[in-house]
Amino acid sequence: MTSPTFTYLSIDNYDIHVTEWGDASNEVLVMWHGLARTGRDFDDLAMSLSDQYYVLCPDTLGRGRSSWASDPQQYSMPYYLHLATALLDQYAIEQCHWLGTSLGGLIGMGLAADPQQQRLRSLTINDIGPEIPAKGLNRILDYTVTMPRFKSITEAECWLRNTYQSFGEAPDSYWQRMARTSVRRCHNGELSLHYDPAIVSQFPRPVSTISAWDTFTQIKLPTQLFWGRQSDILTEFIVDRMLSEMPSLDVTTFNDCGHAPNLTCAKSSQKLRHILNKAAYS
């Protein structure tokens, strides 16, 4: 299947938008995006794996086509974990594979470390770990709170290319789609980024280093780490400690990327397919 379908789930009276790829009778792979992104970031990867997996790419509350929170306090990890669990329940998913970029990886780690862990067959984390350096996080928050306005989709694309250049090289089609799916039309006709500015309200400014090693050490399922070698969010020190805490951790390094690898290259889909197939027989 090469074309997605789109649906809305009703969770706590919020509309949660999900992009679906592949046959619903296949094994399920959930792909969860980063802090200020949308599920459409995974289009290329999801399409390449949709021959074998039923791929679900949600827009987190406050992002993309999903509702905005009536209470900004819901933009928090406990509520994101609740949303993820509710999503699995609504699809009646007993077990699935999980790929999470940045925030999506943190949600996956949270699920893998609590009573929901039996619902995950494998966990793939894209450029995030149980420790987030203050410098890198403040950089992300700085551009997330900016909420620029654009006069055209071309202007928006230029801003996105510059802001997310650490994602690494990608075809023009990737950036063009990112522009189309990352903006909304404002009342005055200008374009704005497609998320609620309040999604960063959970973070005090300036934010300090975040640590959740106690969560990471509870993860027992097959785990893969995608690492952007130039990342300021997932440093070599953190990767080394993750390997020390979890010797079975499988690390794939993308030397020409920072935070976070865009996962459009063949290496990404091949490696992910390998770990998913391996998990199926473990």
Sine and cosine of phi, psi and omega as CSV:
sin_phi,cos_phi,sin_psi,cos_psi,sin_omega,cos_omega
0.00,0.00,0.77,-0.64,-0.07,-1.00
-0.92,-0.40,-0.07,1.00,0.01,-1.00
-0.87,-0.49,0.67,-0.74,0.00,-1.00
-1.00,0.09,0.27,-0.96,0.22,-0.97
-0.90,-0.44,0.34,-0.94,-0.07,-1.00
-0.80,-0.60,0.67,-0.74,0.01,-1.00
-0.60,-0.80,0.25,-0.97,0.08,-1.00
-0.84,-0.54,0.76,-0.65,0.15,-0.99
-0.99,-0.16,0.56,-0.83,0.10,-0.99
-0.98,-0.19,0.93,-0.36,0.00,-1.00
-0.80,-0.60,0.89,-0.46,-0.02,-1.00
0.81,0.58,0.62,0.79,-0.01,-1.00
0.93,0.38,0.25,0.97,0.13,-0.99
-0.97,-0.22,0.57,-0.82,0.14,-0.99
-1.00,0.03,0.88,-0.48,0.04,-1.00
-0.94,-0.33,0.90,-0.43,-0.07,-1.00
-0.99,0.12,0.71,-0.71,0.00,-1.00
-0.75,-0.66,0.75,-0.66,0.14,-0.99
-1.00,-0.08,0.82,-0.57,-0.08,-1.00
-0.93,-0.38,0.70,-0.71,0.03,-1.00
-0.79,-0.61,0.66,-0.75,0.15,-0.99
1.00,0.01,-0.15,-0.99,-0.08,-1.00
-1.00,0.03,0.79,-0.61,-0.04,-1.00
-0.90,0.43,-0.23,0.97,0.02,-1.00
-1.00,0.10,-0.17,0.99,0.01,-1.00
-0.98,0.18,0.18,-0.98,0.13,-0.99
-0.85,0.53,0.52,-0.85,-0.09,-1.00
-0.99,-0.10,0.70,-0.71,0.11,-0.99
-0.81,-0.58,0.88,-0.47,0.05,-1.00
-0.99,-0.11,0.77,-0.64,0.07,-1.00
-0.90,-0.44,0.87,-0.49,-0.08,-1.00
-0.88,-0.47,0.77,-0.64,-0.17,-0.99
-0.99,0.15,-0.02,-1.00,-0.02,-1.00
-1.00,0.09,-0.07,-1.00,-0.20,-0.98
-0.77,0.64,-0.80,0.60,-0.10,-0.99
-0.90,-0.44,0.45,0.89,-0.07,-1.00
-0.94,-0.34,-0.19,-0.98,0.01,-1.00
-0.69,-0.73,0.22,-0.98,0.01,-1.00
-0.90,0.43,-0.30,0.95,-0.01,-1.00
-0.95,0.32,-0.23,0.97,0.08,-1.00
-0.86,0.51,-0.41,0.91,-0.09,-1.00
-1.00,-0.05,0.13,0.99,-0.12,-0.99
-0.77,0.64,-0.76,0.65,-0.06,-1.00
-0.90,0.44,-0.74,0.67,-0.03,-1.00
-0.92,0.39,-0.69,0.72,0.00,-1.00
-0.88,0.47,-0.67,0.74,0.01,-1.00
-0.89,0.46,-0.65,0.76,-0.05,-1.00
-0.93,0.36,-0.42,0.91,-0.03,-1.00
-0.98,-0.19,-0.06,1.00,-0.10,-1.00
-0.95,0.30,-0.16,0.99,0.09,-1.00
-0.95,0.31,-0.37,0.93,-0.10,-1.00
-0.86,-0.52,-0.36,0.93,-0.10,-1.00
-0.76,-0.66,0.46,-0.89,0.17,-0.99
-1.00,-0.02,0.95,-0.30,-0.17,-0.99
-0.98,-0.22,0.81,-0.59,0.00,-1.00
-0.91,-0.42,0.81,-0.58,-0.04,-1.00
-0.83,-0.56,1.00,-0.01,-0.04,-1.00
-0.97,0.25,0.41,-0.91,0.28,-0.96
-0.99,-0.11,0.87,-0.50,0.01,-1.00
-0.87,0.49,0.46,-0.89,0.10,-1.00
-0.73,0.69,0.77,-0.63,0.02,-1.00
1.00,0.01,0.01,1.00,-0.02,-1.00
-0.80,-0.59,0.43,-0.90,0.11,-0.99
0.81,0.58,-0.78,-0.63,-0.05,-1.00
-1.00,-0.06,0.07,1.00,0.05,-1.00
-0.98,0.18,0.34,-0.94,0.04,-1.00
-0.88,0.47,0.36,-0.93,0.17,-0.99
-1.00,-0.04,0.52,-0.86,-0.03,-1.00
-0.94,0.35,0.67,-0.75,0.11,-0.99
-0.97,0.26,-0.41,0.91,0.05,-1.00
-0.83,-0.55,0.93,-0.37,-0.03,-1.00
-0.84,0.54,-0.34,0.94,0.04,-1.00
-0.91,0.42,-0.28,0.96,0.03,-1.00
-0.97,0.23,-0.18,0.98,0.13,-0.99
-0.99,0.16,0.95,0.31,-0.09,-1.00
-0.54,-0.84,0.37,-0.93,-0.04,-1.00
-0.87,0.50,-0.69,0.72,0.03,-1.00
-0.84,0.54,-0.63,0.77,-0.01,-1.00
-0.97,0.26,-0.57,0.82,0.07,-1.00
-0.89,0.46,-0.63,0.78,0.05,-1.00
-0.90,0.43,-0.63,0.78,0.07,-1.00
-0.88,0.47,-0.70,0.71,0.02,-1.00
-0.88,0.48,-0.69,0.72,-0.02,-1.00
-0.89,0.46,-0.68,0.73,0.02,-1.00
-0.90,0.43,-0.67,0.74,0.02,-1.00
-0.90,0.44,-0.60,0.80,0.05,-1.00
-0.89,0.46,-0.72,0.69,0.03,-1.00
-0.87,0.49,-0.64,0.77,0.00,-1.00
-0.90,0.43,-0.69,0.72,-0.06,-1.00
-0.92,0.39,-0.51,0.86,0.08,-1.00
-1.00,0.06,0.00,1.00,-0.04,-1.00
0.81,0.58,0.70,0.71,-0.02,-1.00
-1.00,0.00,0.90,-0.44,0.05,-1.00
-0.99,0.14,-0.63,0.78,0.03,-1.00
-0.59,-0.81,0.56,-0.83,0.05,-1.00
-0.47,-0.88,0.24,-0.97,0.19,-0.98
-1.00,-0.08,0.46,-0.89,-0.06,-1.00
-0.76,-0.65,0.80,-0.61,0.17,-0.98
-0.86,-0.50,0.82,-0.57,0.00,-1.00
-0.75,-0.66,0.78,-0.63,0.10,-0.99
-1.00,-0.08,0.80,-0.60,0.10,-1.00
0.80,0.60,-0.92,-0.38,0.02,-1.00
-0.81,0.59,-0.66,0.75,0.02,-1.00
-0.88,0.47,-0.53,0.85,0.08,-1.00
-0.94,0.34,-0.62,0.78,0.05,-1.00
-0.90,0.44,-0.64,0.77,0.06,-1.00
-0.89,0.46,-0.69,0.72,0.03,-1.00
-0.87,0.48,-0.68,0.74,0.04,-1.00
-0.89,0.45,-0.63,0.78,0.03,-1.00
-0.89,0.45,-0.68,0.73,0.04,-1.00
-0.91,0.42,-0.63,0.78,-0.06,-1.00
-0.95,0.31,-0.25,0.97,-0.06,-1.00
-0.96,-0.29,0.04,1.00,-0.03,-1.00
-0.85,-0.53,-0.13,-0.99,-0.04,-1.00
-0.85,0.52,-0.23,0.97,0.04,-1.00
-0.98,0.18,-0.05,1.00,-0.15,-0.99
-0.85,0.52,-0.49,0.87,0.00,-1.00
-0.93,0.36,-0.20,0.98,0.01,-1.00
-1.00,0.05,-0.14,0.99,0.02,-1.00
-0.96,-0.27,0.78,-0.62,0.05,-1.00
-1.00,0.02,-0.51,0.86,0.05,-1.00
-0.41,-0.91,0.36,-0.93,-0.01,-1.00
-0.75,-0.66,0.83,-0.56,0.10,-0.99
-0.88,-0.48,0.84,-0.55,-0.08,-1.00
-0.94,-0.34,0.83,-0.56,0.00,-1.00
-0.98,-0.19,0.98,-0.19,0.15,-0.99
0.84,0.55,0.78,0.63,0.13,-0.99
-0.48,-0.88,0.48,-0.87,0.02,-1.00
-0.64,-0.77,-0.10,-1.00,-0.02,-1.00
-0.98,0.20,0.08,1.00,0.11,-0.99
-0.69,-0.72,0.75,-0.66,-0.03,-1.00
-0.86,-0.52,0.93,-0.37,-0.04,-1.00
-0.88,0.48,0.64,-0.77,-0.03,-1.00
-0.86,0.52,-0.65,0.76,-0.07,-1.00
-0.88,0.48,-0.75,0.67,-0.01,-1.00
-0.92,0.40,-0.65,0.76,-0.01,-1.00
-0.92,0.40,-0.65,0.76,0.04,-1.00
-0.90,0.44,-0.57,0.82,0.06,-1.00
-0.87,0.49,-0.71,0.70,0.00,-1.00
-0.91,0.42,-0.69,0.73,-0.01,-1.00
-0.90,0.43,-0.56,0.83,0.00,-1.00
-0.86,0.51,-0.71,0.70,-0.02,-1.00
-0.99,0.13,-0.39,0.92,0.00,-1.00
-0.94,0.34,-0.59,0.81,-0.03,-1.00
-0.99,0.15,-0.17,0.99,-0.08,-1.00
-0.90,0.44,-0.69,0.72,-0.02,-1.00
0.74,0.67,0.89,0.46,0.00,-1.00
-0.92,0.38,0.33,-0.94,0.10,-0.99
-0.92,-0.38,0.56,-0.83,-0.05,-1.00
-0.80,-0.60,0.57,-0.83,0.02,-1.00
-1.00,0.03,-0.29,0.96,-0.02,-1.00
-0.46,-0.89,0.30,-0.96,0.04,-1.00
-0.92,0.40,-0.51,0.86,0.05,-1.00
-0.91,0.42,-0.66,0.75,0.04,-1.00
-0.90,0.43,-0.64,0.77,0.04,-1.00
-0.90,0.44,-0.67,0.74,0.01,-1.00
-0.87,0.49,-0.67,0.75,0.02,-1.00
-0.88,0.48,-0.68,0.73,0.02,-1.00
-0.89,0.45,-0.69,0.72,-0.01,-1.00
-0.91,0.42,-0.68,0.74,0.04,-1.00
-0.86,0.52,-0.67,0.74,-0.03,-1.00
-0.95,0.31,-0.71,0.71,-0.05,-1.00
-0.92,0.38,-0.61,0.79,-0.08,-1.00
-0.95,-0.30,0.48,0.88,0.01,-1.00
-0.89,0.45,-0.39,0.92,0.04,-1.00
-0.93,0.36,-0.19,0.98,0.07,-1.00
-0.91,0.42,-0.30,0.95,-0.02,-1.00
1.00,-0.09,0.08,-1.00,-0.02,-1.00
-0.90,0.43,0.60,-0.80,0.03,-1.00
-0.46,-0.89,0.43,-0.90,0.02,-1.00
-0.91,0.42,0.37,-0.93,0.02,-1.00
-0.82,0.57,-0.57,0.82,-0.03,-1.00
-0.87,0.48,-0.52,0.85,0.03,-1.00
-0.91,0.42,-0.75,0.67,-0.03,-1.00
-0.94,0.35,-0.57,0.82,0.02,-1.00
-0.91,0.41,-0.67,0.74,0.04,-1.00
-0.92,0.38,-0.64,0.77,0.04,-1.00
-0.84,0.55,-0.68,0.74,0.01,-1.00
-0.89,0.45,-0.70,0.71,-0.03,-1.00
-0.89,0.45,-0.59,0.81,-0.11,-0.99
-0.99,-0.14,0.00,1.00,-0.06,-1.00
-0.95,-0.30,-0.03,1.00,-0.08,-1.00
-0.80,-0.60,0.33,-0.94,0.09,-1.00
-0.71,-0.70,0.41,-0.91,-0.01,-1.00
-1.00,0.06,0.79,-0.61,0.01,-1.00
-1.00,0.05,0.17,-0.99,-0.04,-1.00
-0.88,0.48,-0.50,0.87,-0.03,-1.00
-1.00,0.04,0.09,1.00,0.04,-1.00
1.00,-0.06,-0.22,0.98,0.04,-1.00
-0.97,0.23,0.19,-0.98,0.04,-1.00
-0.96,-0.27,0.61,-0.80,0.06,-1.00
-0.74,-0.67,0.33,-0.95,0.02,-1.00
-0.91,0.42,0.55,-0.84,-0.19,-0.98
-1.00,0.00,0.85,0.52,0.13,-0.99
-0.45,-0.89,0.33,-0.94,0.02,-1.00
-0.97,0.24,0.83,-0.56,0.02,-1.00
-0.84,0.55,-0.37,0.93,-0.04,-1.00
-0.97,0.25,-0.05,1.00,-0.03,-1.00
-0.89,0.46,-0.31,0.95,0.00,-1.00
-0.99,-0.17,0.15,0.99,-0.06,-1.00
-0.92,0.40,-0.32,0.95,0.01,-1.00
-0.95,0.31,-0.27,0.96,-0.10,-1.00
-0.98,-0.18,0.83,-0.56,0.16,-0.99
-0.95,0.32,0.45,-0.89,0.01,-1.00
-0.86,-0.52,0.73,-0.69,-0.10,0.99
-0.96,0.28,0.52,-0.86,-0.04,-1.00
-0.99,0.12,0.50,-0.86,0.04,-1.00
-0.99,-0.12,0.19,-0.98,0.06,-1.00
-0.84,0.54,0.71,-0.71,0.01,-1.00
-0.98,-0.21,0.71,-0.71,-0.02,-1.00
-0.75,-0.66,0.72,-0.70,0.02,-1.00
-0.59,-0.80,0.69,0.72,-0.03,-1.00
-0.90,0.44,-0.50,0.87,0.01,-1.00
-0.90,0.44,-0.54,0.84,0.07,-1.00
-0.94,0.34,-0.72,0.69,-0.06,-1.00
-0.87,0.49,-0.64,0.77,-0.06,-1.00
-0.94,0.35,-0.19,0.98,0.02,-1.00
-1.00,0.00,-0.11,0.99,-0.05,-1.00
-0.98,0.20,0.80,-0.60,-0.06,-1.00
-0.87,-0.48,-0.11,0.99,-0.08,-1.00
-1.00,-0.01,0.25,-0.97,0.01,-1.00
-0.83,0.55,0.80,-0.60,-0.11,-0.99
-0.77,-0.64,0.73,-0.68,0.02,-1.00
-0.89,-0.46,0.66,-0.76,0.04,-1.00
-0.88,-0.48,0.83,-0.55,0.19,-0.98
-1.00,-0.10,0.80,-0.60,-0.11,-0.99
-0.82,-0.58,0.85,-0.53,0.16,-0.99
-0.99,0.14,0.93,-0.37,-0.17,-0.99
-0.83,0.55,-0.45,0.89,-0.02,-1.00
-0.99,-0.11,0.21,0.98,-0.11,-0.99
-0.92,0.39,0.65,-0.76,0.14,-0.99
-0.99,-0.16,0.06,1.00,0.07,-1.00
-0.98,-0.21,-0.62,0.79,0.04,-1.00
-0.88,-0.48,1.00,-0.08,-0.07,-1.00
-1.00,0.08,0.25,-0.97,0.03,-1.00
-0.86,0.50,-0.61,0.79,0.03,-1.00
-0.86,0.51,-0.69,0.72,-0.01,-1.00
-0.93,0.37,-0.67,0.75,0.03,-1.00
-0.87,0.50,-0.70,0.71,0.00,-1.00
-0.88,0.48,-0.66,0.75,0.01,-1.00
-0.93,0.36,-0.60,0.80,0.06,-1.00
-0.86,0.50,-0.67,0.75,0.04,-1.00
-0.92,0.40,-0.57,0.82,0.04,-1.00
-0.92,0.39,-0.66,0.75,-0.01,-1.00
-0.97,0.23,-0.48,0.88,-0.04,-1.00
-0.69,-0.73,0.99,0.13,-0.05,-1.00
-0.85,0.53,-0.41,0.91,-0.01,-1.00
-0.99,0.16,-0.07,1.00,-0.02,-1.00
-0.86,0.51,0.79,-0.62,0.00,-1.00
-0.99,-0.13,0.90,-0.43,-0.09,-1.00
-0.95,-0.30,0.80,-0.60,0.13,-0.99
-0.93,-0.38,0.84,-0.55,-0.08,-1.00
-0.98,-0.21,0.73,-0.68,0.10,-0.99
-0.94,-0.34,0.98,-0.19,-0.16,-0.99
-0.92,0.39,-0.45,0.89,-0.10,-1.00
-0.99,-0.15,0.30,0.95,-0.03,-1.00
-0.83,-0.56,0.40,-0.92,0.19,-0.98
-0.94,-0.33,-0.77,-0.64,0.03,-1.00
-0.98,-0.20,0.88,-0.47,-0.10,1.00
-0.81,-0.59,0.49,-0.87,0.00,-1.00
-0.75,0.66,0.71,-0.71,-0.09,-1.00
-0.97,0.23,-0.22,0.98,0.09,-1.00
0.88,0.47,0.52,0.86,0.05,-1.00
-1.00,-0.06,-0.25,0.97,-0.09,-1.00
-0.99,0.16,0.34,-0.94,-0.01,-1.00
-0.87,0.49,-0.55,0.84,0.02,-1.00
-0.83,0.55,-0.63,0.78,-0.03,-1.00
-0.90,0.43,-0.80,0.60,-0.05,-1.00
-0.92,0.38,-0.61,0.79,0.02,-1.00
-0.90,0.43,-0.70,0.71,-0.01,-1.00
-0.92,0.39,-0.67,0.74,0.00,-1.00
-0.91,0.41,-0.67,0.74,0.04,-1.00
-0.87,0.48,-0.62,0.79,0.01,-1.00
-0.88,0.47,-0.73,0.68,-0.04,-1.00
-0.94,0.34,-0.55,0.84,0.04,-1.00
-0.93,0.38,-0.69,0.73,0.04,-1.00
-0.90,0.43,-0.62,0.78,0.02,-1.00
-0.90,0.44,-0.67,0.75,0.00,-1.00
-0.91,0.42,-0.51,0.86,-0.03,-1.00
-0.91,0.42,-0.40,0.91,-0.04,-1.00
-0.94,-0.34,0.14,0.99,-0.01,-1.00
-1.00,0.05,0.00,0.00,0.00,0.00
